[in-house]
Amino acid sequence: MSKTKGNVVDPIKIIEQYGTDAVRFTLASQASPGTDIAFSEARTEGNRAFANKIWNAARFLFLQIERARGAGYRMRMAPVAAVGALPEITPVETRWIFSRLRAVTAEIDRALGEYRFDEAASAIYQFFWGEFCDWYLEVVKLRLNFAEPVEGGEPPVQNPETAISLAGLVGVFEASLRLLSPFMPFITEEIWHALYEGEPPSKSIALSRYPAVADFPADAAAEDAIATLQEVIVTVRAVRKEMGVPEKEAAPVMVFGENRVLALVDAHRDMLARMARVRDVEFSAEPLTGAAARNLHTASGPLDVAVVYEREVDVPAERERLTKEIARLTKGLEAAQRQLGNEGFLAKAPAAVVDGLKKQQAETQGLYDKAAAALAALSAA
């Protein structure tokens, strides 16, 4: 980075701008054997955002610990050892996140053993940001219901499911810090000491035992269940967006499928409500069809999902908008046809350019067909 002063990246300046951990993680994530690192400030900025994500997750965790103590839950931090078998009442998302933690630990162990630091960094990044923060933290909020004590009254009843969920949250986060430590040693060191309230089991997180695959239980059933629910949630979000459902407005969904898949959806209505703005789940006796329906092949079995939403439409205004959209798309299709129908152009243009034009034409045709169908539906109404 600094072999010739003045004509390359100044590492001190980059570290001051983005932080040591972000620079270190960027270099590790690009350390593919046999290649030179093309240092990227954009990736470094993205990894600074990753460091902020870790801080925000830590703040959320500390807030939940304080809430638990305020509600009378006993929270004594102790070294996290092998988790072993989880209690039978453990919620599915906690069993899932431990199983995923086991898988990512195995992936990191393999990658580090082969000196593939880029693959190890990618594995912990995808797990922490994608699975832990984007999914688990959002779902576990449903379980963290701490009843506030009433002054002079009986102590609140403590929910075993809440206690298990909080313990699981702490355990997965602490193990994630140890997995992250070689890549981002400074932020993980500070948070780790704060988590143990200044009395950690080792002098430094770097001296603590690195997570092992056997520390965490595998649960294929939980992974299939969450994979199914994730697919339903992502699908409902996409359909809501296509239908123009306001972001803050909840809408019911209809489902059709095998009994075991329907039972899974029914048992996790609260998760669908929180993650996809589902107001209610209705069960259909017949397969679902139509523009608002999607046919899914989930890990738990086939499932049809449809968003039920009717919005008031200003028919004249919508007809005018669709007419203009169709005219615009028609011009695009005509331009693409002229180019693709020109033998001289096809003979000279690179294959990648021709393929790109064909792909663009197909996408434009799809949008045209959709707009034309919507206009025909308005006219029929």
C-alpha positions as CSV (number, residue, x, y, z in Angstrom):
1,M,0.0,0.0,0.0
2,S,2.9,2.4,0.7
3,K,5.9,1.1,-1.3
4,T,6.2,4.5,-3.1
5,K,5.1,7.5,-1.1
6,G,2.6,9.7,-2.8
7,N,1.3,7.6,-5.6
8,V,-0.6,4.8,-3.8
9,V,-3.0,4.4,-0.9
10,D,-1.8,5.9,2.4
11,P,-2.7,3.2,4.9
12,I,-2.5,5.5,7.9
13,K,-5.0,7.9,6.3
14,I,-7.3,5.1,5.4
15,I,-7.2,3.7,8.9
16,E,-7.9,7.1,10.4
17,Q,-10.9,7.5,8.0
18,Y,-12.5,4.1,8.3
19,G,-11.1,2.5,11.4
20,T,-8.5,-0.3,11.9
21,D,-11.1,-3.1,12.1
22,A,-12.8,-2.1,8.8
23,V,-9.4,-1.9,7.0
24,R,-8.3,-5.2,8.5
25,F,-11.5,-6.9,7.5
26,T,-11.3,-5.5,4.0
27,L,-7.8,-6.9,3.5
28,A,-8.8,-10.3,5.0
29,S,-11.9,-10.5,2.8
30,Q,-9.8,-9.9,-0.3
31,A,-6.9,-12.2,0.6
32,S,-7.5,-14.9,-2.0
33,P,-4.4,-17.1,-2.5
34,G,-2.4,-16.4,-5.6
35,T,-3.8,-13.0,-6.3
36,D,-2.8,-9.4,-5.5
37,I,-5.3,-7.4,-3.4
38,A,-7.0,-4.6,-5.4
39,F,-7.7,-2.4,-2.4
40,S,-11.1,-0.8,-2.5
41,E,-12.2,2.2,-0.4
42,A,-15.8,1.4,-1.2
43,R,-15.5,-2.1,0.3
44,T,-13.7,-0.5,3.3
45,E,-16.6,1.9,3.8
46,G,-19.0,-1.0,3.6
47,N,-17.0,-2.9,6.3
48,R,-17.1,0.2,8.5
49,A,-20.9,-0.1,8.2
50,F,-20.4,-3.7,9.2
51,A,-18.6,-2.6,12.4
52,N,-21.5,-0.2,13.1
53,K,-23.9,-3.1,12.7
54,I,-21.9,-5.0,15.4
55,W,-22.1,-2.0,17.7
56,N,-25.9,-1.7,17.1
57,A,-26.4,-5.4,17.8
58,A,-24.4,-5.0,21.0
59,R,-26.5,-2.0,22.2
60,F,-29.7,-4.0,21.5
61,L,-28.4,-6.9,23.5
62,F,-27.3,-4.8,26.5
63,L,-30.7,-3.1,26.5
64,Q,-32.4,-6.5,26.7
65,I,-30.2,-7.6,29.5
66,E,-31.1,-4.4,31.5
67,R,-34.8,-5.0,30.8
68,A,-34.5,-8.6,32.0
69,R,-32.8,-7.5,35.2
70,G,-35.4,-4.8,35.8
71,A,-38.1,-7.5,35.5
72,G,-36.3,-9.7,38.0
73,Y,-34.6,-12.1,35.7
74,R,-31.2,-13.2,37.1
75,M,-28.5,-12.5,34.5
76,R,-25.1,-13.7,35.6
77,M,-22.6,-13.8,32.7
78,A,-20.5,-16.9,32.7
79,P,-18.1,-18.4,30.1
80,V,-20.1,-19.9,27.2
81,A,-19.1,-23.5,26.8
82,A,-20.7,-26.2,24.7
83,V,-24.4,-25.6,24.4
84,G,-25.5,-29.2,24.3
85,A,-29.2,-30.1,23.9
86,L,-31.6,-27.2,24.1
87,P,-34.7,-27.4,26.3
88,E,-37.8,-28.8,24.5
89,I,-39.6,-25.4,24.8
90,T,-36.8,-23.6,22.9
91,P,-38.5,-21.5,20.1
92,V,-37.7,-22.6,16.6
93,E,-35.8,-19.5,15.7
94,T,-33.3,-20.1,18.6
95,R,-32.8,-23.7,17.6
96,W,-32.3,-22.5,14.0
97,I,-29.7,-19.8,14.8
98,F,-27.6,-22.3,16.9
99,S,-27.8,-24.8,14.0
100,R,-26.7,-22.1,11.6
101,L,-23.9,-21.0,14.0
102,R,-22.7,-24.6,14.0
103,A,-22.6,-24.6,10.2
104,V,-20.8,-21.3,9.9
105,T,-18.3,-22.4,12.5
106,A,-17.5,-25.5,10.4
107,E,-17.1,-23.3,7.3
108,I,-14.7,-20.9,9.1
109,D,-12.8,-23.8,10.5
110,R,-12.3,-25.3,7.1
111,A,-11.4,-22.0,5.4
112,L,-8.8,-21.0,8.1
113,G,-7.3,-24.5,7.9
114,E,-6.8,-23.9,4.1
115,Y,-5.6,-20.3,4.6
116,R,-8.7,-19.0,2.7
117,F,-9.1,-15.9,4.9
118,D,-11.4,-14.4,2.3
119,E,-13.8,-17.3,2.6
120,A,-13.7,-17.3,6.4
121,A,-14.3,-13.5,6.4
122,S,-17.2,-13.9,4.0
123,A,-18.8,-16.7,6.1
124,I,-18.9,-14.7,9.3
125,Y,-20.0,-11.6,7.5
126,Q,-23.0,-13.3,5.9
127,F,-23.9,-15.1,9.1
128,F,-23.7,-12.1,11.4
129,W,-25.3,-9.5,9.1
130,G,-27.7,-11.7,7.2
131,E,-28.9,-14.4,9.5
132,F,-28.2,-13.0,13.0
133,C,-29.1,-9.3,12.5
134,D,-31.5,-9.3,9.6
135,W,-33.5,-12.3,10.7
136,Y,-32.8,-13.6,14.2
137,L,-32.7,-10.2,16.0
138,E,-36.0,-9.2,14.4
139,V,-37.8,-12.5,15.2
140,V,-36.4,-12.8,18.8
141,K,-38.0,-9.5,19.7
142,L,-41.3,-11.3,19.7
143,R,-40.1,-13.5,22.6
144,L,-38.4,-10.8,24.8
145,N,-41.5,-9.8,26.7
146,F,-40.4,-8.7,30.2
147,A,-43.2,-7.9,32.5
148,E,-42.4,-4.8,34.5
149,P,-42.6,-5.1,38.3
150,V,-45.3,-3.2,40.1
151,E,-44.2,-1.3,43.1
152,G,-45.6,-2.9,46.3
153,G,-47.2,-5.7,44.3
154,E,-46.3,-9.3,43.6
155,P,-43.2,-10.0,41.5
156,P,-44.0,-10.5,37.8
157,V,-44.3,-14.1,36.5
158,Q,-41.2,-15.0,34.5
159,N,-41.7,-16.6,31.2
160,P,-39.4,-19.6,30.6
161,E,-39.5,-19.1,26.8
162,T,-38.4,-15.5,27.3
163,A,-35.5,-16.6,29.5
164,I,-34.4,-19.3,27.0
165,S,-34.6,-16.8,24.1
166,L,-32.5,-14.2,26.0
167,A,-29.9,-16.8,27.0
168,G,-29.7,-18.0,23.4
169,L,-29.3,-14.4,22.1
170,V,-26.5,-13.8,24.5
171,G,-24.8,-17.2,23.7
172,V,-24.9,-16.7,19.9
173,F,-23.7,-13.1,20.1
174,E,-20.8,-14.0,22.4
175,A,-19.7,-16.9,20.2
176,S,-20.0,-14.6,17.1
177,L,-17.6,-12.1,18.8
178,R,-15.1,-14.9,19.2
179,L,-15.5,-15.9,15.6
180,L,-15.0,-12.3,14.5
181,S,-12.0,-11.6,16.8
182,P,-9.2,-12.6,14.4
183,F,-10.7,-10.3,11.7
184,M,-11.9,-7.3,13.9
185,P,-9.9,-7.6,17.1
186,F,-10.5,-4.1,18.6
187,I,-14.3,-3.8,18.4
188,T,-14.8,-7.4,19.6
189,E,-12.4,-6.9,22.5
190,E,-14.2,-3.9,23.8
191,I,-17.7,-5.4,23.4
192,W,-16.6,-8.7,24.9
193,H,-15.3,-7.1,28.1
194,A,-18.5,-5.0,28.3
195,L,-20.6,-8.2,27.9
196,Y,-18.8,-9.8,30.9
197,E,-19.1,-6.5,32.8
198,G,-15.3,-6.2,33.3
199,E,-14.9,-9.7,34.6
200,P,-14.3,-11.9,31.5
201,P,-13.1,-15.5,31.7
202,S,-9.9,-14.6,30.0
203,K,-7.7,-11.5,30.0
204,S,-8.4,-11.0,26.3
205,I,-10.9,-12.4,23.8
206,A,-7.9,-13.4,21.8
207,L,-6.9,-15.8,24.6
208,S,-10.4,-17.3,24.9
209,R,-11.2,-20.6,23.3
210,Y,-12.2,-20.3,19.7
211,P,-15.6,-21.7,18.9
212,A,-15.7,-25.4,17.8
213,V,-18.3,-27.1,15.7
214,A,-19.3,-29.5,18.5
215,D,-20.2,-26.5,20.7
216,F,-23.5,-26.0,19.0
217,P,-26.4,-28.4,18.3
218,A,-27.5,-29.2,14.8
219,D,-31.2,-29.0,14.0
220,A,-32.2,-29.8,10.4
221,A,-35.9,-29.6,11.2
222,A,-35.5,-26.1,12.6
223,E,-33.5,-25.0,9.5
224,D,-36.2,-26.3,7.2
225,A,-38.9,-24.6,9.2
226,I,-37.2,-21.2,9.2
227,A,-36.2,-21.6,5.5
228,T,-39.9,-22.1,4.7
229,L,-41.0,-19.2,6.7
230,Q,-38.3,-17.0,5.2
231,E,-39.4,-17.9,1.7
232,V,-43.0,-17.1,2.6
233,I,-42.0,-13.7,4.2
234,V,-39.8,-12.7,1.2
235,T,-42.6,-13.7,-1.2
236,V,-45.3,-11.8,0.6
237,R,-43.0,-8.7,0.8
238,A,-42.5,-8.9,-3.0
239,V,-46.2,-9.4,-3.8
240,R,-47.1,-6.5,-1.5
241,K,-44.7,-4.3,-3.3
242,E,-46.0,-5.3,-6.7
243,M,-49.6,-4.7,-5.6
244,G,-48.8,-1.3,-4.2
245,V,-49.8,-2.1,-0.6
246,P,-48.7,0.8,1.7
247,E,-45.6,-0.3,3.7
248,K,-47.2,0.3,7.1
249,E,-50.6,-1.3,6.2
250,A,-51.1,-4.9,7.2
251,A,-52.9,-7.2,4.8
252,P,-54.2,-10.8,5.1
253,V,-52.8,-13.7,3.1
254,M,-54.3,-16.9,1.9
255,V,-52.4,-20.2,1.9
256,F,-52.9,-23.6,0.4
257,G,-50.7,-26.7,0.8
258,E,-50.0,-29.8,2.8
259,N,-51.2,-29.9,6.4
260,R,-47.7,-29.9,7.9
261,V,-46.8,-26.8,5.9
262,L,-50.0,-25.1,6.8
263,A,-49.5,-26.0,10.5
264,L,-46.1,-24.4,10.4
265,V,-47.5,-21.2,8.9
266,D,-50.3,-21.2,11.4
267,A,-48.0,-21.7,14.4
268,H,-45.9,-18.7,13.4
269,R,-48.5,-16.0,12.5
270,D,-46.7,-13.6,14.9
271,M,-43.5,-14.0,12.8
272,L,-45.4,-13.3,9.6
273,A,-47.1,-10.3,11.1
274,R,-43.9,-8.7,12.2
275,M,-41.7,-9.6,9.3
276,A,-44.2,-9.2,6.4
277,R,-47.1,-7.1,7.7
278,V,-49.5,-10.0,7.6
279,R,-52.8,-9.1,9.3
280,D,-54.3,-12.6,9.2
281,V,-53.8,-16.0,7.6
282,E,-56.7,-17.6,5.8
283,F,-56.7,-21.2,4.6
284,S,-57.9,-22.1,1.1
285,A,-59.5,-25.4,0.1
286,E,-58.3,-25.0,-3.5
287,P,-54.9,-24.1,-5.2
288,L,-54.4,-20.4,-5.5
289,T,-54.0,-18.6,-8.8
290,G,-54.0,-15.1,-10.1
291,A,-51.6,-12.1,-10.1
292,A,-51.4,-12.0,-6.3
293,A,-50.6,-15.7,-5.9
294,R,-47.3,-17.4,-5.8
295,N,-46.6,-21.2,-6.0
296,L,-43.7,-22.0,-3.7
297,H,-41.6,-25.2,-3.4
298,T,-40.3,-24.7,0.2
299,A,-38.0,-26.9,2.3
300,S,-41.1,-28.1,4.1
301,G,-43.2,-28.8,1.1
302,P,-45.2,-27.1,-1.7
303,L,-47.2,-24.0,-0.7
304,D,-49.4,-21.5,-2.5
305,V,-49.5,-18.0,-1.0
306,A,-51.6,-15.0,-2.1
307,V,-51.9,-11.5,-0.7
308,V,-55.5,-10.4,-0.2
309,Y,-55.6,-6.7,-0.9
310,E,-58.1,-4.4,-2.7
311,R,-57.2,-0.8,-3.2
312,E,-59.3,2.0,-4.5
313,V,-58.2,2.9,-8.0
314,D,-58.8,6.1,-9.9
315,V,-59.7,4.4,-13.1
316,P,-59.2,7.3,-15.5
317,A,-55.9,8.3,-14.0
318,E,-54.6,4.7,-13.9
319,R,-55.7,4.1,-17.5
320,E,-53.8,7.2,-18.6
321,R,-50.7,6.1,-16.7
322,L,-50.8,2.6,-18.2
323,T,-51.3,4.0,-21.7
324,K,-48.3,6.2,-21.3
325,E,-46.3,3.3,-19.9
326,I,-47.3,1.1,-22.8
327,A,-46.2,3.8,-25.3
328,R,-42.8,4.1,-23.6
329,L,-42.3,0.4,-23.5
330,T,-43.4,0.1,-27.2
331,K,-40.7,2.5,-28.2
332,G,-38.1,0.5,-26.3
333,L,-39.2,-2.8,-28.0
334,E,-39.1,-1.2,-31.4
335,A,-35.6,0.2,-30.8
336,A,-34.4,-3.2,-29.6
337,Q,-36.0,-4.9,-32.6
338,R,-34.3,-2.6,-35.0
339,Q,-30.9,-3.3,-33.5
340,L,-31.4,-7.1,-33.2
341,G,-32.8,-7.2,-36.7
342,N,-29.7,-5.4,-38.2
343,E,-27.5,-8.1,-39.6
344,G,-24.6,-5.7,-39.9
345,F,-24.8,-4.7,-36.3
346,L,-25.0,-8.3,-35.2
347,A,-22.0,-9.2,-37.2
348,K,-19.8,-6.5,-35.6
349,A,-21.2,-6.2,-32.0
350,P,-19.5,-8.3,-29.3
351,A,-21.5,-11.3,-28.1
352,A,-21.9,-9.8,-24.6
353,V,-23.5,-6.7,-26.1
354,V,-25.9,-8.7,-28.2
355,D,-26.8,-10.9,-25.2
356,G,-27.4,-7.8,-23.1
357,L,-29.8,-6.4,-25.7
358,K,-31.7,-9.6,-25.9
359,K,-32.0,-9.7,-22.1
360,Q,-33.2,-6.1,-22.0
361,Q,-35.7,-6.8,-24.8
362,A,-37.1,-9.8,-22.8
363,E,-37.4,-7.7,-19.7
364,T,-39.1,-4.9,-21.6
365,Q,-41.5,-7.4,-23.2
366,G,-42.4,-8.7,-19.7
367,L,-43.2,-5.2,-18.5
368,Y,-45.2,-4.5,-21.6
369,D,-47.3,-7.6,-21.2
370,K,-47.9,-6.8,-17.6
371,A,-49.0,-3.2,-18.3
372,A,-51.2,-4.4,-21.2
373,A,-52.9,-7.0,-19.1
374,A,-53.6,-4.4,-16.4
375,L,-55.0,-2.0,-18.9
376,A,-57.3,-4.7,-20.3
377,A,-58.5,-5.6,-16.8
378,L,-59.4,-1.9,-16.2
379,S,-61.3,-1.7,-19.5
380,A,-63.2,-4.9,-18.7
381,A,-64.1,-3.5,-15.3
